[in-house]
Amino acid sequence: MAEVDLNPTIRRLRGKLGDVVFRQTPSGKLTMIKRADMSNVDWNQAQQDQRQHFKEANTYAQAAMANETLRLIYENAARKRKKNPYRLAFSDYFNDKKIASGED
């Protein structure tokens, strides 16, 4: 993998440029990858179901961040785990919302 050293005046780089996608990891490391071409993929039923499950998790996480009570719960839990509250809510959806229900 190539490494990129940015000029100190550039604080953050993200998004896409042509077929290249720039991402910054939570630790601050910059990654650069070729954008995947998914236009000819024929999704099987299990993949379609999983994609739907991800859509539901995304909808849940968005609603949780919009709800003041849930947002506060996820922000506190995320601070303890050093994670992003939205991503924690997203993953909590797959764990039967244990954090939101106070089980975790």
N, CA, C and O of each residue as an XYZ file, in Angstrom:
416
protein
N       0.838     -1.162      0.000
C       0.000      0.000      0.000
C       0.892      1.237      0.000
O       1.903      1.286      0.701
N       0.514      2.213     -0.778
C       1.260      3.460     -0.841
C       0.957      4.317      0.376
O      -0.145      4.261      0.922
N       1.915      5.097      0.794
C       1.711      6.023      1.895
C       1.731      7.433      1.352
O       2.458      7.742      0.409
N       0.919      8.288      1.960
C       0.810      9.671      1.505
C       1.215     10.592      2.636
O       0.675     10.494      3.738
N       2.149     11.478      2.384
C       2.513     12.521      3.336
C       1.960     13.820      2.790
O       2.340     14.266      1.708
N       1.054     14.427      3.554
C       0.418     15.654      3.101
C       1.154     16.870      3.634
O       1.786     16.829      4.690
N       1.057     17.929      2.891
C       1.568     19.202      3.320
C       0.820     19.594      4.598
O      -0.387     19.368      4.678
N       1.486     20.166      5.589
C       0.806     20.515      6.850
C      -0.396     21.449      6.677
O      -1.257     21.512      7.555
N      -0.464     22.169      5.565
C      -1.612     23.060      5.360
C      -2.876     22.285      5.004
O      -3.980     22.816      5.130
N      -2.730     21.042      4.564
C      -3.891     20.203      4.264
C      -4.205     19.400      5.515
O      -3.455     18.498      5.887
N      -5.301     19.725      6.154
C      -5.649     19.060      7.407
C      -6.432     17.782      7.186
O      -6.317     16.828      7.956
N      -7.222     17.769      6.138
C      -8.076     16.603      5.939
C      -8.344     16.442      4.441
O      -8.518     17.416      3.710
N      -8.370     15.195      4.019
C      -8.656     14.879      2.630
C      -9.602     13.695      2.626
O      -9.277     12.642      3.174
N     -10.767     13.851      2.018
C     -11.710     12.745      1.935
C     -12.585     12.936      0.716
O     -12.690     14.035      0.172
N     -13.218     11.840      0.293
C     -14.084     11.892     -0.870
C     -13.482     11.120     -2.021
O     -12.604     10.278     -1.835
N     -13.970     11.419     -3.220
C     -13.461     10.696     -4.383
C     -12.994     11.662     -5.452
O     -13.475     12.789     -5.570
N     -12.061     11.187     -6.205
C     -11.505     11.937     -7.316
C     -11.364     10.947     -8.455
O     -10.432     10.143     -8.472
N     -12.283     11.001     -9.408
C     -12.302     10.013    -10.477
C     -12.624      8.643     -9.906
O     -13.660      8.466     -9.264
N     -11.749      7.674    -10.132
C     -11.946      6.323     -9.621
C     -11.182      6.064     -8.331
O     -11.036      4.911     -7.927
N     -10.694      7.106     -7.681
C      -9.929      6.968     -6.445
C     -10.751      7.528     -5.286
O     -11.322      8.614     -5.387
N     -10.806      6.778     -4.187
C     -11.535      7.202     -2.996
C     -10.537      7.421     -1.870
O      -9.699      6.561     -1.596
N     -10.629      8.578     -1.217
C      -9.776      8.919     -0.086
C     -10.590      8.748      1.196
O     -11.717      9.231      1.298
N     -10.008      8.062      2.159
C     -10.665      7.857      3.452
C      -9.663      8.101      4.555
O      -8.463      7.875      4.399
N     -10.183      8.566      5.671
C      -9.331      8.736      6.834
C      -9.861      7.825      7.934
O     -11.040      7.878      8.283
N      -8.983      6.991      8.474
C      -9.378      6.057      9.518
C      -9.564      6.818     10.828
O      -9.078      7.941     10.961
N     -10.265      6.219     11.802
C     -10.421      6.897     13.094
C      -9.093      7.252     13.760
O      -9.025      8.200     14.543
N      -8.050      6.504     13.456
C      -6.735      6.808     14.034
C      -6.039      7.956     13.306
O      -4.989      8.427     13.745
N      -6.628      8.409     12.188
C      -6.066      9.534     11.461
C      -5.270      9.154     10.226
O      -4.798     10.033      9.505
N      -5.112      7.875      9.970
C      -4.344      7.421      8.814
C      -5.177      7.612      7.545
O      -6.368      7.301      7.522
N      -4.550      8.116      6.508
C      -5.220      8.339      5.236
C      -5.051      7.120      4.337
O      -3.939      6.623      4.159
N      -6.152      6.642      3.775
C      -6.082      5.536      2.824
C      -6.638      6.004      1.496
O      -7.501      6.880      1.432
N      -6.131      5.409      0.453
C      -6.527      5.755     -0.900
C      -6.777      4.441     -1.635
O      -5.867      3.621     -1.759
N      -7.999      4.231     -2.122
C      -8.337      2.979     -2.793
C      -9.036      3.262     -4.110
O      -9.581      4.345     -4.322
N      -9.013      2.277     -4.983
C      -9.727      2.378     -6.252
C     -11.201      2.101     -5.986
O     -11.544      1.151     -5.283
N     -12.055      2.923     -6.543
C     -13.494      2.765     -6.353
C     -13.970      1.496     -7.031
O     -13.614      1.218     -8.176
N     -14.775      0.730     -6.317
C     -15.282     -0.529     -6.857
C     -16.382     -0.262     -7.887
O     -17.211      0.630     -7.706
N     -16.378     -1.037     -8.959
C     -17.429     -0.953     -9.967
C     -18.433     -2.067     -9.696
O     -18.171     -3.232     -9.993
N     -19.576     -1.707     -9.136
C     -20.591     -2.678     -8.754
C     -21.769     -2.687     -9.735
O     -22.822     -3.253     -9.439
N     -21.591     -2.065    -10.891
C     -22.703     -1.919    -11.826
C     -23.169     -3.236    -12.437
O     -24.333     -3.348    -12.823
N     -22.301     -4.226    -12.535
C     -22.684     -5.498    -13.162
C     -22.862     -6.636    -12.165
O     -22.877     -7.802    -12.560
N     -22.998     -6.317    -10.883
C     -23.128     -7.348     -9.865
C     -24.562     -7.863     -9.840
O     -25.516     -7.085     -9.844
N     -24.698     -9.182     -9.814
C     -26.003     -9.813     -9.690
C     -26.102    -10.339     -8.259
O     -25.558    -11.397     -7.939
N     -26.800     -9.591     -7.401
C     -26.886     -9.928     -5.988
C     -27.777    -11.146     -5.782
O     -28.878    -11.205     -6.331
N     -27.310    -12.131     -4.987
C     -28.170    -13.268     -4.664
C     -29.104    -12.870     -3.518
O     -28.976    -11.774     -2.972
N     -30.034    -13.742     -3.152
C     -31.049    -13.393     -2.152
C     -30.437    -13.077     -0.789
O     -30.875    -12.137     -0.126
N     -29.441    -13.840     -0.361
C     -28.804    -13.579      0.933
C     -28.136    -12.203      0.946
O     -28.182    -11.496      1.952
N     -27.523    -11.831     -0.159
C     -26.879    -10.519     -0.243
C     -27.927     -9.410     -0.228
O     -27.734     -8.377      0.414
N     -29.028     -9.623     -0.929
C     -30.103     -8.630     -0.934
C     -30.680     -8.454      0.469
O     -30.969     -7.335      0.894
N     -30.846     -9.572      1.184
C     -31.356     -9.512      2.550
C     -30.394     -8.747      3.460
O     -30.820     -7.942      4.288
N     -29.102     -9.002      3.302
C     -28.102     -8.324      4.121
C     -28.064     -6.833      3.810
O     -27.935     -6.008      4.715
N     -28.176     -6.493      2.543
C     -28.199     -5.082      2.162
C     -29.414     -4.384      2.769
O     -29.323     -3.238      3.209
N     -30.543     -5.074      2.792
C     -31.757     -4.520      3.398
C     -31.554     -4.332      4.905
O     -31.980     -3.329      5.476
N     -30.905     -5.301      5.534
C     -30.625     -5.219      6.972
C     -29.730     -4.007      7.267
O     -29.924     -3.318      8.269
N     -28.762     -3.753      6.403
C     -27.894     -2.589      6.563
C     -28.678     -1.297      6.403
O     -28.431     -0.331      7.126
N     -29.623     -1.266      5.462
C     -30.464     -0.078      5.292
C     -31.264      0.188      6.558
O     -31.392      1.334      6.991
N     -31.801     -0.873      7.151
C     -32.566     -0.737      8.388
C     -31.677     -0.236      9.520
O     -32.102      0.602     10.316
N     -30.451     -0.739      9.602
C     -29.513     -0.290     10.632
C     -29.173      1.179     10.445
O     -29.057      1.922     11.419
N     -29.015      1.595      9.213
C     -28.729      2.994      8.909
C     -29.897      3.880      9.321
O     -29.698      4.938      9.919
N     -31.109      3.452      9.004
C     -32.299      4.209      9.384
C     -32.403      4.311     10.903
O     -32.728      5.373     11.433
N     -32.127      3.207     11.605
C     -32.159      3.211     13.069
C     -31.127      4.185     13.632
O     -31.439      4.976     14.523
N     -29.905      4.129     13.116
C     -28.838      4.997     13.622
C     -29.174      6.468     13.389
O     -28.917      7.303     14.256
N     -29.744      6.795     12.230
C     -30.137      8.173     11.954
C     -31.216      8.627     12.934
O     -31.160      9.740     13.456
N     -32.199      7.756     13.181
C     -33.281      8.091     14.119
C     -32.734      8.225     15.542
O     -33.167      9.102     16.290
N     -31.795      7.371     15.916
C     -31.200      7.439     17.255
C     -30.443      8.745     17.452
O     -30.491      9.326     18.536
N     -29.749      9.213     16.427
C     -29.016     10.468     16.536
C     -29.962     11.666     16.565
O     -29.602     12.722     17.086
N     -31.158     11.516     16.016
C     -32.151     12.590     16.030
C     -32.919     12.630     17.356
O     -33.483     13.665     17.712
N     -32.944     11.520     18.081
C     -33.635     11.422     19.367
C     -32.666     11.840     20.467
O     -31.612     11.226     20.637
N     -33.024     12.894     21.222
C     -32.092     13.430     22.224
C     -31.689     12.399     23.276
O     -30.522     12.324     23.659
N     -32.656     11.606     23.743
C     -32.369     10.627     24.787
C     -31.424      9.540     24.285
O     -30.418      9.241     24.929
N     -31.750      8.948     23.127
C     -30.898      7.896     22.567
C     -29.527      8.438     22.193
O     -28.510      7.773     22.391
N     -29.505      9.647     21.652
C     -28.225     10.242     21.270
C     -27.306     10.359     22.484
O     -26.119     10.044     22.403
N     -27.857     10.809     23.602
C     -27.065     10.953     24.808
C     -26.533      9.600     25.291
O     -25.383      9.493     25.717
N     -27.383      8.569     25.219
C     -26.962      7.215     25.612
C     -25.793      6.760     24.738
O     -24.786      6.264     25.243
N     -25.935      6.933     23.423
C     -24.879      6.492     22.509
C     -23.625      7.352     22.631
O     -22.515      6.838     22.499
N     -23.781      8.641     22.880
C     -22.597      9.492     23.044
C     -21.800      9.081     24.279
O     -20.571      9.025     24.236
N     -22.495      8.795     25.379
C     -21.802      8.365     26.596
C     -21.113      7.016     26.393
O     -19.966      6.830     26.799
N     -21.820      6.079     25.762
C     -21.236      4.756     25.506
C     -20.062      4.866     24.535
O     -19.053      4.178     24.690
N     -20.202      5.728     23.541
C     -19.140      5.895     22.545
C     -17.900      6.521     23.166
O     -16.776      6.160     22.820
N     -18.105      7.450     24.075
C     -16.968      8.088     24.744
C     -16.158      7.055     25.524
O     -14.927      7.076     25.509
N     -16.863      6.152     26.205
C     -16.182      5.107     26.973
C     -15.402      4.157     26.065
O     -14.329      3.680     26.434
N     -15.945      3.886     24.881
C     -15.327      2.932     23.953
C     -14.403      3.603     22.930
O     -13.753      2.932     22.128
N     -14.357      4.939     22.976
C     -13.579      5.728     22.013
C     -14.027      5.427     20.585
O     -13.215      5.135     19.707
N     -15.343      5.505     20.378
C     -15.932      5.240     19.062
C     -16.849      6.386     18.686
O     -17.133      7.267     19.497
N     -17.301      6.361     17.459
C     -18.244      7.338     16.945
C     -19.660      6.941     17.376
O     -20.034      5.783     17.194
N     -20.470      7.859     17.945
C     -21.813      7.510     18.424
C     -22.727      6.948     17.332
O     -23.486      6.009     17.575
N     -22.652      7.522     16.134
C     -23.488      7.041     15.042
C     -23.127      5.595     14.685
O     -24.003      4.748     14.511
N     -21.841      5.334     14.581
C     -21.400      3.971     14.236
C     -21.723      2.979     15.345
O     -22.003      1.810     15.080
N     -21.684      3.446     16.579
C     -22.050      2.583     17.700
C     -23.541      2.250     17.647
O     -23.925      1.108     17.902
N     -24.377      3.219     17.324
C     -25.817      2.974     17.179
C     -26.077      2.020     16.017
O     -26.930      1.137     16.108
N     -25.340      2.202     14.931
C     -25.477      1.333     13.765
C     -25.177     -0.122     14.142
O     -25.939     -1.026     13.799
N     -24.071     -0.340     14.844
C     -23.702     -1.704     15.227
C     -24.614     -2.246     16.318
O     -24.835     -3.454     16.399
N     -25.146     -1.363     17.156
C     -26.065     -1.798     18.209
C     -27.345     -2.376     17.616
O     -27.970     -3.254     18.211
N     -27.727     -1.889     16.458
C     -28.913     -2.421     15.781
C     -28.757     -3.921     15.525
O     -29.719     -4.679     15.642
N     -27.556     -4.338     15.180
C     -27.288     -5.755     14.899
C     -27.187     -6.588     16.180
O     -27.231     -7.817     16.127
N     -27.051     -5.919     17.332
C     -26.944     -6.610     18.623
C     -28.215     -6.437     19.443
O     -28.159     -6.357     20.670
N     -29.349     -6.379     18.777
C     -30.653     -6.263     19.438
C     -30.761     -5.029     20.333
O     -31.469     -5.050     21.339
N     -30.064     -3.959     19.971
C     -30.143     -2.676     20.659
C     -29.853     -2.793     22.155
O     -30.552     -2.211     22.984
N     -28.817     -3.551     22.480
C     -28.454     -3.788     23.883
C     -28.000     -2.517     24.583
O     -28.316     -2.321     25.756
N     -27.272     -1.654     23.899
C     -26.798     -0.416     24.520
C     -27.984      0.492     24.799
O     -28.085      1.068     25.882
N     -28.885      0.623     23.827
C     -30.039      1.505     23.984
C     -30.967      1.011     25.090
O     -31.609      1.816     25.765
N     -31.042     -0.292     25.278
C     -31.930     -0.837     26.309
C     -31.257     -0.914     27.674
O     -31.888     -1.303     28.657
N     -29.979     -0.543     27.739
C     -29.260     -0.532     29.009
C     -28.655     -1.860     29.402
O     -28.175     -2.001     30.527
N     -28.661     -2.834     28.520
C     -28.094     -4.148     28.833
C     -26.574     -4.159     28.770
O     -25.924     -4.996     29.397
N     -26.018     -3.240     28.019
C     -24.556     -3.252     27.829
C     -23.912     -2.089     28.515
O     -22.691     -1.940     28.461
